[in-house]
Amino acid sequence: MQTFTKNEVAWMLEAIKLTTEYYKTHSKRCAGMEASLAVLRAEQLTVISEKLDKALEAGNKRIEIKY
């Protein structure tokens, strides 16, 4: 089992948010399928960061990974 500290999760959140902003900016610079995929990836990363942020704020000590 892997363990992460609250700080490590916060760092991951920050990295996800920066990557989300990159995809949002990239989607405006390109067109067609590439822009659509960048928007999709930004939306997916936003959902992931929101879930992790809620877990961090709630003080959850366990995060389930589903396969």
N, CA and C of each residue as an Amber inpcrd file, in Angstrom:
protein
   201
   0.8390000  -1.1750000   0.0000000   0.0000000   0.0000000   0.0000000
   0.8880000   1.2430000   0.0000000   0.4700000   2.2330000  -0.7730000
   1.2000000   3.5070000  -0.8280000   0.5290000   4.5180000   0.0930000
   1.3210000   5.3610000   0.6960000   0.7700000   6.4150000   1.5410000
   1.2930000   7.7680000   1.0660000   0.4580000   8.7840000   1.2440000
   0.8180000  10.1430000   0.8760000   0.4700000  11.0620000   2.0360000
   1.2780000  12.0570000   2.2520000   0.9780000  13.0510000   3.2830000
  -0.0030000  14.0760000   2.7210000  -0.5880000  14.8770000   3.6030000
  -1.4900000  15.9360000   3.1520000  -0.7610000  16.9100000   2.2360000
   0.4960000  17.1850000   2.5480000   1.2780000  18.0990000   1.7030000
   1.4920000  17.5150000   0.3140000   1.7670000  16.2260000   0.2410000
   1.9630000  15.5960000  -1.0640000   0.6850000  15.6460000  -1.8930000
  -0.4570000  15.4110000  -1.2610000  -1.7320000  15.4950000  -1.9730000
  -1.9720000  16.9370000  -2.4260000  -1.6440000  17.8990000  -1.5920000
  -1.7930000  19.3110000  -1.9660000  -0.8910000  19.6480000  -3.1550000
   0.3090000  19.1100000  -3.1790000   1.2150000  19.3460000  -4.3090000
   0.6560000  18.7200000  -5.5850000   0.0930000  17.5240000  -5.4570000
  -0.5250000  16.8750000  -6.6210000  -1.6850000  17.7140000  -7.1360000
  -2.4770000  18.2470000  -6.2160000  -3.5950000  19.1040000  -6.6120000
  -3.1060000  20.3190000  -7.3830000  -2.0570000  20.9290000  -6.8990000
  -1.5140000  22.1060000  -7.5780000  -1.0110000  21.7430000  -8.9740000
  -0.3470000  20.6110000  -9.1010000   0.1460000  20.1620000 -10.4100000
  -1.0180000  19.8740000 -11.3580000  -2.0760000  19.2720000 -10.8450000
  -3.2560000  18.9940000 -11.6730000  -3.8930000  20.2970000 -12.1320000
  -3.9890000  21.2670000 -11.2270000  -4.5930000  22.5500000 -11.5880000
  -3.7630000  23.2870000 -12.6370000  -2.4440000  23.2310000 -12.5190000
  -1.5820000  23.8610000 -13.5260000  -1.7330000  23.1720000 -14.8850000
  -1.8180000  21.8680000 -14.8680000  -1.9990000  21.1200000 -16.1100000
  -3.3540000  21.4260000 -16.7280000  -4.3690000  21.5730000 -15.8880000
  -5.7050000  21.9380000 -16.3760000  -5.6590000  23.2790000 -17.0810000
  -4.9870000  24.2450000 -16.4880000  -4.8700000  25.5680000 -17.1100000
  -4.1120000  25.4880000 -18.4330000  -3.0940000  24.6370000 -18.4840000
  -2.3570000  24.4520000 -19.7370000  -3.2980000  23.9560000 -20.8360000
  -4.1080000  22.9450000 -20.5170000  -5.0280000  22.3970000 -21.5200000
  -6.0760000  23.4200000 -21.9400000  -6.5620000  24.2350000 -20.9930000
  -7.5340000  25.2710000 -21.3420000  -6.9190000  26.2870000 -22.2970000
  -5.6980000  26.7010000 -22.0040000  -4.9980000  27.6550000 -22.8730000
  -4.7100000  27.0270000 -24.2280000  -4.2660000  25.7840000 -24.2130000
  -3.9340000  25.0870000 -25.4580000  -5.1680000  24.9400000 -26.3470000
  -6.3210000  24.6790000 -25.7310000  -7.5430000  24.4900000 -26.5240000
  -7.9280000  25.7580000 -27.2820000  -7.5330000  26.9150000 -26.7640000
  -7.8480000  28.1810000 -27.4270000  -6.8800000  28.4740000 -28.5710000
  -5.7030000  27.8630000 -28.5280000  -4.6830000  28.1140000 -29.5520000
  -4.8070000  27.1850000 -30.7510000  -5.5000000  26.0720000 -30.5640000
  -5.5940000  25.1080000 -31.6580000  -7.0490000  24.9820000 -32.0940000
  -7.3000000  24.0930000 -33.0410000  -8.6550000  23.9600000 -33.5800000
  -8.9870000  22.4890000 -33.8050000 -10.2350000  22.2510000 -34.0890000
 -10.6810000  20.9180000 -34.4670000 -10.5830000  19.9040000 -33.3430000
 -10.1890000  18.6990000 -33.7500000 -10.1120000  17.5770000 -32.8190000
  -9.1340000  17.8460000 -31.6820000  -8.0390000  18.4810000 -31.9850000
  -7.0320000  18.7750000 -30.9520000  -7.6020000  19.6880000 -29.8710000
  -8.3550000  20.6910000 -30.2710000  -8.9790000  21.5970000 -29.3110000
 -10.0140000  20.8640000 -28.4740000 -10.7930000  20.0150000 -29.1130000
 -11.8170000  19.2520000 -28.4000000 -11.1990000  18.3210000 -27.3660000
 -10.1160000  17.6710000 -27.7280000  -9.4500000  16.7660000 -26.7860000
  -8.8250000  17.5330000 -25.6220000  -8.3070000  18.7220000 -25.8950000
  -7.7360000  19.5460000 -24.8260000  -8.8240000  19.9920000 -23.8500000
  -9.9900000  20.3630000 -24.3710000 -11.1070000  20.7490000 -23.5080000
 -11.5560000  19.5600000 -22.6720000 -11.6700000  18.4020000 -23.2950000
 -12.0630000  17.1820000 -22.5780000 -11.0850000  16.8690000 -21.4550000
  -9.7980000  16.9250000 -21.7480000  -8.7830000  16.6280000 -20.7310000
  -8.8510000  17.6420000 -19.5860000  -9.0720000  18.9000000 -19.9070000
  -9.1980000  19.9300000 -18.8700000 -10.4000000  19.6330000 -17.9750000
 -11.5100000  19.2220000 -18.5750000 -12.6980000  18.8850000 -17.7880000
 -12.4410000  17.6760000 -16.8870000 -11.7670000  16.6680000 -17.4230000
 -11.4680000  15.4720000 -16.6360000 -10.5550000  15.8090000 -15.4550000
  -9.5490000  16.6090000 -15.7040000  -8.6270000  16.9790000 -14.6350000
  -9.3040000  17.8570000 -13.5870000 -10.2460000  18.6780000 -14.0080000
 -10.9960000  19.5010000 -13.0600000 -11.7890000  18.6180000 -12.1050000
 -12.4360000  17.5960000 -12.6360000 -13.2110000  16.6760000 -11.7960000
 -12.2960000  15.9490000 -10.8150000 -11.1650000  15.4950000 -11.2990000
 -10.2080000  14.7940000 -10.4320000  -9.7220000  15.7090000  -9.3170000
  -9.3610000  16.9410000  -9.6620000  -8.8520000  17.8550000  -8.6390000
  -9.9330000  18.2030000  -7.6240000 -11.1810000  18.3300000  -8.0730000
 -12.2780000  18.6110000  -7.1420000 -12.4680000  17.4620000  -6.1520000
 -12.3920000  16.2230000  -6.6460000 -12.5320000  15.0620000  -5.7650000
 -11.4110000  15.0020000  -4.7340000 -10.1870000  15.2060000  -5.1770000
  -9.0580000  15.1860000  -4.2510000  -9.1370000  16.3370000  -3.2620000
  -9.5600000  17.5020000  -3.7290000  -9.6820000  18.6670000  -2.8600000
 -10.7320000  18.4290000  -1.7740000 -11.8660000  17.8270000  -2.1380000
 -12.9060000  17.5090000  -1.1600000 -12.3850000  16.5280000  -0.1140000
 -11.6450000  15.5220000  -0.5660000 -11.0950000  14.5290000   0.3620000
 -10.0940000  15.1820000   1.3110000  -9.2810000  16.0820000   0.7930000
  -8.2860000  16.7660000   1.6080000  -8.9550000  17.6850000   2.6350000
  -9.9520000  18.4410000   2.1880000 -10.6570000  19.3610000   3.0880000
 -11.4360000  18.6190000   4.1740000 -12.0010000  17.4540000   3.8060000
 -12.7930000  16.6860000   4.7660000 -11.9150000  15.9110000   5.7470000
 -10.6340000  15.8820000   5.4710000  -9.7180000  15.1690000   6.3480000
  -9.7860000  13.6640000   6.1750000 -10.2570000  13.2310000   4.9970000
 -10.3340000  11.7920000   4.7300000  -8.9470000  11.1750000   4.7900000
  -8.8590000  10.0480000   5.4590000  -7.5660000   9.3850000   5.5910000
  -7.3910000   8.2610000   4.5750000  -8.4720000   7.9260000   3.8870000
  -8.3970000   6.8690000   2.8780000  -9.0290000   7.3500000   1.5790000
  -8.3830000   7.0270000   0.4980000  -8.9120000   7.3210000  -0.8430000
  -8.9160000   6.0090000  -1.5990000 -10.0700000   5.6350000  -2.1210000
 -10.1960000   4.3620000  -2.8200000  -9.8250000   4.5420000  -4.2930000
  -9.0850000   3.5790000  -4.8070000  -8.7590000   3.5520000  -6.2380000
  -9.4950000   2.3630000  -6.8290000 -10.3980000   2.6410000  -7.7600000
 -11.2060000   1.5850000  -8.3790000 -10.5960000   1.1940000  -9.7130000
 -10.6380000  -0.0700000  -9.9870000 -10.1260000  -0.5860000 -11.2600000
 -11.2760000  -1.0450000 -12.1270000
